[in-house]
């Protein structure tokens, strides 16, 4: 699958090179979490961010020049790791005894993402500042998860879950897999960036999903990406 994604990215880059004004290959790091009230049922949930990486290419299409300001459209294709961590705790009564359950789960999901951004850039050639915003759609490719849980009674703490497995979308036949309902992730991205001497572009972007990964409860991806790109002006 990683080889397929790489081939797609290279193909798109080559296709862009023949027609556009500026191509921007880029790499970066992502920090993502889940916007949800509950992920582990009947327990108190605390969500934390998961660190990943991203790589892709943007294609800047100039629309209108106004002084030293430039309005453009920038479609992109990116390979992005999203995910989240969740710590859950709950107290349960079973066989005339109270148990405290603590669990720690980590999820990392690979997405092939297609943002289409409106971008406004202003400033001299050696230091240009930009704002961007627009919709995106991403397609989940799966990845890995791990889960650890312990139970504590009046006497001792014991571990009763320690599993790792693949993340699949829709129903999986493997009991060790984690299944999510939706592999298509619609969202909105906003960001800002700096271009230095038309040689390097630094961008920070926030993405908020509109689609739940699980159908019956709120579970939306939230992602912050930091990327560094190399603008290539095309003839």
Secondary structure, DSSP 8 states (H G I E B T S, - for coil): -HHHHHHHHHHHHHHHHTT-SEEEEEEEEEEEEEE-S-SSTTSEEEEE-EEEEEEEEEEEEEEEEETTEEEEEEEEEEEEEEEEEEEEEEEEEETTEEEEEEEEEEEEEEEEEEEEEEEEEEEETTEEEEEEEEEEEEEEEEEEEEEEEEEE-SS-EEEEEEEEEEEEES--S-TTSEEES--EEEEEEEEEEEEETTTEEEEEEEEEEEEESSTTS--EEEEEEEEEEEEEE--
